[in-house]
Amino acid sequence: MPLYHLQKNNRCMIEKLPVNHLLKSLGVREGMTVSVMSRQPMGGPIVIGIGKRSIAIARDVAEQIFVKEVN
């Protein structure tokens, strides 16, 4: 499932990332567990939480990140 389709407060594990050097430099890696903190309206970015950090990811990139929900 693409990351962008998850609802707020859902946790997920990243299964597949696009080739994107910015994500890599921000520390986003396959196998990490992240939480969806917010989704901006009108096709805006999604904000995810990784540890104590918050990262905004554009919709087109978030649709290329595939995740699996975890509880």
N, CA, C and O atoms as a printed pandas DataFrame, in Angstrom:
     atom_number atom_name residue_name chain_id  residue_number  x_coord  y_coord  z_coord
0              1         N          MET        A               1    0.849   -1.166    0.000
1              2        CA          MET        A               1    0.000    0.000    0.000
2              3         C          MET        A               1    0.904    1.242    0.000
3              4         O          MET        A               1    1.889    1.286    0.737
4              5         N          PRO        A               2    0.578    2.239   -0.815
5              6        CA          PRO        A               2    1.375    3.476   -0.795
6              7         C          PRO        A               2    1.221    4.230    0.524
7              8         O          PRO        A               2    0.135    4.270    1.102
8              9         N          LEU        A               3    2.301    4.818    0.986
9             10        CA          LEU        A               3    2.307    5.583    2.232
10            11         C          LEU        A               3    1.239    6.670    2.220
11            12         O          LEU        A               3    0.609    6.919    3.247
12            13         N          TYR        A               4    1.026    7.312    1.097
13            14        CA          TYR        A               4    0.098    8.433    1.037
14            15         C          TYR        A               4   -1.340    8.030    1.373
15            16         O          TYR        A               4   -2.136    8.886    1.760
16            17         N          HIS        A               5   -1.686    6.763    1.236
17            18        CA          HIS        A               5   -3.064    6.318    1.461
18            19         C          HIS        A               5   -3.369    5.981    2.916
19            20         O          HIS        A               5   -4.519    5.694    3.247
20            21         N          LEU        A               6   -2.370    6.008    3.787
21            22        CA          LEU        A               6   -2.621    5.737    5.204
22            23         C          LEU        A               6   -3.252    6.946    5.884
23            24         O          LEU        A               6   -3.010    8.089    5.496
24            25         N          GLN        A               7   -4.045    6.686    6.880
25            26        CA          GLN        A               7   -4.701    7.748    7.645
26            27         C          GLN        A               7   -3.808    8.197    8.800
27            28         O          GLN        A               7   -2.840    7.528    9.161
28            29         N          LYS        A               8   -4.157    9.336    9.358
29            30        CA          LYS        A               8   -3.417    9.906   10.486
30            31         C          LYS        A               8   -3.366    8.923   11.657
31            32         O          LYS        A               8   -4.323    8.189   11.905
32            33         N          ASN        A               9   -2.250    8.917   12.365
33            34        CA          ASN        A               9   -1.989    8.092   13.548
34            35         C          ASN        A               9   -1.768    6.618   13.237
35            36         O          ASN        A               9   -1.654    5.817   14.164
36            37         N          ASN        A              10   -1.705    6.234   11.968
37            38        CA          ASN        A              10   -1.393    4.849   11.625
38            39         C          ASN        A              10    0.116    4.653   11.617
39            40         O          ASN        A              10    0.872    5.535   11.208
40            41         N          ARG        A              11    0.539    3.474   12.078
41            42        CA          ARG        A              11    1.961    3.126   12.041
42            43         C          ARG        A              11    2.166    2.117   10.927
43            44         O          ARG        A              11    1.297    1.292   10.642
44            45         N          CYS        A              12    3.336    2.199   10.301
45            46        CA          CYS        A              12    3.623    1.280    9.204
46            47         C          CYS        A              12    5.115    1.022    9.113
47            48         O          CYS        A              12    5.928    1.770    9.654
48            49         N          MET        A              13    5.459   -0.061    8.413
49            50        CA          MET        A              13    6.847   -0.392    8.149
50            51         C          MET        A              13    7.100   -0.156    6.665
51            52         O          MET        A              13    6.318   -0.591    5.820
52            53         N          ILE        A              14    8.192    0.531    6.352
53            54        CA          ILE        A              14    8.530    0.827    4.963
54            55         C          ILE        A              14    9.058   -0.438    4.306
55            56         O          ILE        A              14   10.025   -1.039    4.774
56            57         N          GLU        A              15    8.406   -0.839    3.204
57            58        CA          GLU        A              15    8.822   -2.036    2.483
58            59         C          GLU        A              15    9.644   -1.712    1.248
59            60         O          GLU        A              15   10.589   -2.433    0.929
60            61         N          LYS        A              16    9.293   -0.618    0.537
61            62        CA          LYS        A              16   10.004   -0.277   -0.687
62            63         C          LYS        A              16   10.043    1.234   -0.868
63            64         O          LYS        A              16    9.021    1.910   -0.755
64            65         N          LEU        A              17   11.238    1.756   -1.150
65            66        CA          LEU        A              17   11.435    3.194   -1.376
66            67         C          LEU        A              17   11.814    3.444   -2.827
67            68         O          LEU        A              17   12.447    2.594   -3.455
68            69         N          PRO        A              18   11.433    4.607   -3.374
69            70        CA          PRO        A              18   11.942    4.971   -4.695
70            71         C          PRO        A              18   13.409    5.383   -4.572
71            72         O          PRO        A              18   13.892    5.659   -3.474
72            73         N          VAL        A              19   14.104    5.423   -5.689
73            74        CA          VAL        A              19   15.487    5.906   -5.680
74            75         C          VAL        A              19   15.414    7.418   -5.508
75            76         O          VAL        A              19   15.110    8.147   -6.453
76            77         N          ASN        A              20   15.694    7.879   -4.297
77            78        CA          ASN        A              20   15.567    9.296   -3.975
78            79         C          ASN        A              20   16.637    9.633   -2.944
79            80         O          ASN        A              20   16.562    9.197   -1.796
80            81         N          HIS        A              21   17.627   10.408   -3.358
81            82        CA          HIS        A              21   18.742   10.718   -2.471
82            83         C          HIS        A              21   18.324   11.586   -1.287
83            84         O          HIS        A              21   18.946   11.523   -0.226
84            85         N          LEU        A              22   17.284   12.392   -1.455
85            86        CA          LEU        A              22   16.819   13.223   -0.346
86            87         C          LEU        A              22   16.271   12.355    0.782
87            88         O          LEU        A              22   16.567   12.604    1.951
88            89         N          LEU        A              23   15.478   11.343    0.448
89            90        CA          LEU        A              23   14.959   10.443    1.479
90            91         C          LEU        A              23   16.109    9.758    2.214
91            92         O          LEU        A              23   16.092    9.639    3.439
92            93         N          LYS        A              24   17.090    9.319    1.467
93            94        CA          LYS        A              24   18.239    8.652    2.079
94            95         C          LYS        A              24   18.985    9.598    3.010
95            96         O          LYS        A              24   19.399    9.196    4.098
96            97         N          SER        A              25   19.162   10.855    2.596
97            98        CA          SER        A              25   19.885   11.807    3.440
98            99         C          SER        A              25   19.086   12.180    4.690
99           100         O          SER        A              25   19.670   12.581    5.697
100          101         N          LEU        A              26   17.758   12.050    4.635
101          102        CA          LEU        A              26   16.919   12.326    5.800
102          103         C          LEU        A              26   16.841   11.118    6.742
103          104         O          LEU        A              26   16.251   11.204    7.819
104          105         N          GLY        A              27   17.429   10.008    6.337
105          106        CA          GLY        A              27   17.446    8.820    7.190
106          107         C          GLY        A              27   16.270    7.898    7.000
107          108         O          GLY        A              27   16.042    7.017    7.829
108          109         N          VAL        A              28   15.514    8.074    5.930
109          110        CA          VAL        A              28   14.380    7.198    5.650
110          111         C          VAL        A              28   14.923    5.960    4.943
111          112         O          VAL        A              28   15.539    6.065    3.882
112          113         N          ARG        A              29   14.694    4.788    5.534
113          114        CA          ARG        A              29   15.226    3.537    5.002
114          115         C          ARG        A              29   14.143    2.462    4.994
115          116         O          ARG        A              29   13.168    2.533    5.743
116          117         N          GLU        A              30   14.336    1.468    4.135
117          118        CA          GLU        A              30   13.442    0.309    4.122
118          119         C          GLU        A              30   13.586   -0.434    5.443
119          120         O          GLU        A              30   14.685   -0.535    5.990
120          121         N          GLY        A              31   12.472   -0.955    5.954
121          122        CA          GLY        A              31   12.465   -1.692    7.218
122          123         C          GLY        A              31   12.171   -0.831    8.435
123          124         O          GLY        A              31   11.938   -1.368    9.518
124          125         N          MET        A              32   12.176    0.500    8.287
125          126        CA          MET        A              32   11.891    1.397    9.410
126          127         C          MET        A              32   10.392    1.433    9.699
127          128         O          MET        A              32    9.570    1.288    8.795
128          129         N          THR        A              33   10.053    1.626   10.957
129          130        CA          THR        A              33    8.662    1.837   11.346
130          131         C          THR        A              33    8.459    3.333   11.526
131          132         O          THR        A              33    9.206    3.994   12.248
132          133         N          VAL        A              34    7.439    3.855   10.860
133          134        CA          VAL        A              34    7.128    5.284   10.920
134          135         C          VAL        A              34    5.650    5.440   11.257
135          136         O          VAL        A              34    4.873    4.495   11.124
136          137         N          SER        A              35    5.269    6.636   11.694
137          138        CA          SER        A              35    3.861    6.905   11.962
138          139         C          SER        A              35    3.422    8.108   11.139
139          140         O          SER        A              35    4.200    9.031   10.897
140          141         N          VAL        A              36    2.170    8.082   10.718
141          142        CA          VAL        A              36    1.607    9.187    9.954
142          143         C          VAL        A              36    1.099   10.220   10.950
143          144         O          VAL        A              36    0.179    9.949   11.721
144          145         N          MET        A              37    1.699   11.400   10.931
145          146        CA          MET        A              37    1.321   12.450   11.877
146          147         C          MET        A              37    0.204   13.328   11.332
147          148         O          MET        A              37   -0.695   13.722   12.074
148          149         N          SER        A              38    0.256   13.636   10.038
149          150        CA          SER        A              38   -0.815   14.426    9.430
150          151         C          SER        A              38   -0.764   14.296    7.921
151          152         O          SER        A              38    0.259   13.953    7.329
152          153         N          ARG        A              39   -1.901   14.583    7.329
153          154        CA          ARG        A              39   -2.030   14.641    5.871
154          155         C          ARG        A              39   -2.616   16.003    5.546
155          156         O          ARG        A              39   -3.668   16.376    6.064
156          157         N          GLN        A              40   -1.945   16.728    4.706
157          158        CA          GLN        A              40   -2.414   18.058    4.341
158          159         C          GLN        A              40   -3.494   17.947    3.278
159          160         O          GLN        A              40   -3.439   17.046    2.441
160          161         N          PRO        A              41   -4.479   18.847    3.292
161          162        CA          PRO        A              41   -5.585   18.776    2.331
162          163         C          PRO        A              41   -5.160   19.167    0.919
163          164         O          PRO        A              41   -4.075   19.707    0.703
164          165         N          MET        A              42   -6.027   18.886   -0.018
165          166        CA          MET        A              42   -5.873   19.301   -1.419
166          167         C          MET        A              42   -4.617   18.712   -2.065
167          168         O          MET        A              42   -3.979   19.381   -2.878
168          169         N          GLY        A              43   -4.253   17.485   -1.722
169          170        CA          GLY        A              43   -3.101   16.842   -2.335
170          171         C          GLY        A              43   -1.767   17.330   -1.824
171          172         O          GLY        A              43   -0.746   17.168   -2.492
172          173         N          GLY        A              44   -1.762   17.929   -0.643
173          174        CA          GLY        A              44   -0.523   18.435   -0.051
174          175         C          GLY        A              44    0.328   17.313    0.493
175          176         O          GLY        A              44    0.006   16.140    0.298
176          177         N          PRO        A              45    1.406   17.650    1.171
177          178        CA          PRO        A              45    2.329   16.628    1.679
178          179         C          PRO        A              45    1.753   15.844    2.861
179          180         O          PRO        A              45    0.761   16.232    3.480
180          181         N          ILE        A              46    2.409   14.746    3.138
181          182        CA          ILE        A              46    2.089   13.923    4.298
182          183         C          ILE        A              46    3.256   14.106    5.265
183          184         O          ILE        A              46    4.410   14.171    4.842
184          185         N          VAL        A              47    2.961   14.187    6.551
185          186        CA          VAL        A              47    4.010   14.356    7.563
186          187         C          VAL        A              47    4.127   13.044    8.331
187          188         O          VAL        A              47    3.153   12.546    8.894
188          189         N          ILE        A              48    5.347   12.493    8.341
189          190        CA          ILE        A              48    5.574   11.243    9.057
190          191         C          ILE        A              48    6.509   11.492   10.232
191          192         O          ILE        A              48    7.322   12.417   10.216
192          193         N          GLY        A              49    6.380   10.661   11.235
193          194        CA          GLY        A              49    7.255   10.728   12.395
194          195         C          GLY        A              49    8.213    9.560   12.379
195          196         O          GLY        A              49    7.812    8.404   12.246
196          197         N          ILE        A              50    9.498    9.885   12.520
197          198        CA          ILE        A              50   10.542    8.862   12.631
198          199         C          ILE        A              50   11.285    9.176   13.915
199          200         O          ILE        A              50   12.028   10.154   13.986
200          201         N          GLY        A              51   11.089    8.357   14.920
201          202        CA          GLY        A              51   11.685    8.643   16.227
202          203         C          GLY        A              51   11.113    9.944   16.760
203          204         O          GLY        A              51    9.899   10.062   16.930
204          205         N          LYS        A              52   11.971   10.922   17.026
205          206        CA          LYS        A              52   11.518   12.216   17.539
206          207         C          LYS        A              52   11.455   13.274   16.447
207          208         O          LYS        A              52   11.197   14.443   16.732
208          209         N          ARG        A              53   11.687   12.875   15.202
209          210        CA          ARG        A              53   11.681   13.827   14.090
210          211         C          ARG        A              53   10.396   13.740   13.292
211          212         O          ARG        A              53    9.749   12.695   13.246
212          213         N          SER        A              54   10.032   14.853   12.660
213          214        CA          SER        A              54    8.901   14.918   11.739
214          215         C          SER        A              54    9.434   15.298   10.370
215          216         O          SER        A              54   10.240   16.218   10.238
216          217         N          ILE        A              55    8.974   14.577    9.350
217          218        CA          ILE        A              55    9.434   14.830    7.988
218          219         C          ILE        A              55    8.222   14.952    7.078
219          220         O          ILE        A              55    7.352   14.081    7.077
220          221         N          ALA        A              56    8.163   16.029    6.305
221          222        CA          ALA        A              56    7.102   16.220    5.315
222          223         C          ALA        A              56    7.573   15.627    3.998
223          224         O          ALA        A              56    8.692   15.875    3.551
224          225         N          ILE        A              57    6.698   14.839    3.385
225          226        CA          ILE        A              57    7.021   14.191    2.113
226          227         C          ILE        A              57    5.945   14.556    1.102
227          228         O          ILE        A              57    4.754   14.417    1.381
228          229         N          ALA        A              58    6.356   15.018   -0.057
229          230        CA          ALA        A              58    5.424   15.408   -1.109
230          231         C          ALA        A              58    4.556   14.229   -1.535
231          232         O          ALA        A              58    4.970   13.073   -1.449
232          233         N          ARG        A              59    3.367   14.534   -1.987
233          234        CA          ARG        A              59    2.411   13.494   -2.374
234          235         C          ARG        A              59    2.982   12.552   -3.427
235          236         O          ARG        A              59    2.853   11.335   -3.293
236          237         N          ASP        A              60    3.610   13.089   -4.471
237          238        CA          ASP        A              60    4.106   12.217   -5.539
238          239         C          ASP        A              60    5.184   11.255   -5.038
239          240         O          ASP        A              60    5.274   10.130   -5.529
240          241         N          VAL        A              61    5.994   11.673   -4.083
241          242        CA          VAL        A              61    7.013   10.788   -3.507
242          243         C          VAL        A              61    6.350    9.786   -2.560
243          244         O          VAL        A              61    6.690    8.603   -2.576
244          245         N          ALA        A              62    5.409   10.252   -1.737
245          246        CA          ALA        A              62    4.728    9.375   -0.775
246          247         C          ALA        A              62    3.932    8.279   -1.481
247          248         O          ALA        A              62    3.731    7.203   -0.917
248          249         N          GLU        A              63    3.480    8.538   -2.700
249          250        CA          GLU        A              63    2.759    7.511   -3.455
250          251         C          GLU        A              63    3.698    6.445   -4.006
251          252         O          GLU        A              63    3.235    5.393   -4.445
252          253         N          GLN        A              64    5.003    6.691   -3.993
253          254        CA          GLN        A              64    5.992    5.725   -4.474
254          255         C          GLN        A              64    6.630    4.937   -3.333
255          256         O          GLN        A              64    7.418    4.022   -3.573
256          257         N          ILE        A              65    6.289    5.292   -2.086
257          258        CA          ILE        A              65    6.815    4.577   -0.919
258          259         C          ILE        A              65    5.769    3.537   -0.509
259          260         O          ILE        A              65    4.646    3.886   -0.145
260          261         N          PHE        A              66    6.146    2.269   -0.573
261          262        CA          PHE        A              66    5.200    1.208   -0.228
262          263         C          PHE        A              66    5.450    0.715    1.183
263          264         O          PHE        A              66    6.588    0.481    1.592
264          265         N          VAL        A              67    4.343    0.561    1.925
265          266        CA          VAL        A              67    4.421    0.242    3.349
266          267         C          VAL        A              67    3.463   -0.885    3.709
267          268         O          VAL        A              67    2.577   -1.254    2.938
268          269         N          LYS        A              68    3.673   -1.418    4.911
269          270        CA          LYS        A              68    2.778   -2.427    5.492
270          271         C          LYS        A              68    2.372   -1.912    6.859
271          272         O          LYS        A              68    3.231   -1.542    7.659
272          273         N          GLU        A              69    1.067   -1.880    7.143
273          274        CA          GLU        A              69    0.591   -1.404    8.453
274          275         C          GLU        A              69    1.031   -2.341    9.556
275          276         O          GLU        A              69    1.054   -3.559    9.378
276          277         N          VAL        A              70    1.384   -1.761   10.710
277          278        CA          VAL        A              70    1.734   -2.537   11.904
278          279         C          VAL        A              70    0.929   -1.989   13.077
279          280         O          VAL        A              70    0.466   -0.849   13.042
280          281         N          ASN        A              71    0.766   -2.793   14.099
281          282        CA          ASN        A              71    0.013   -2.358   15.288
282          283         C          ASN        A              71    0.921   -2.080   16.433
283          284         O          ASN        A              71    0.458   -1.705   17.511
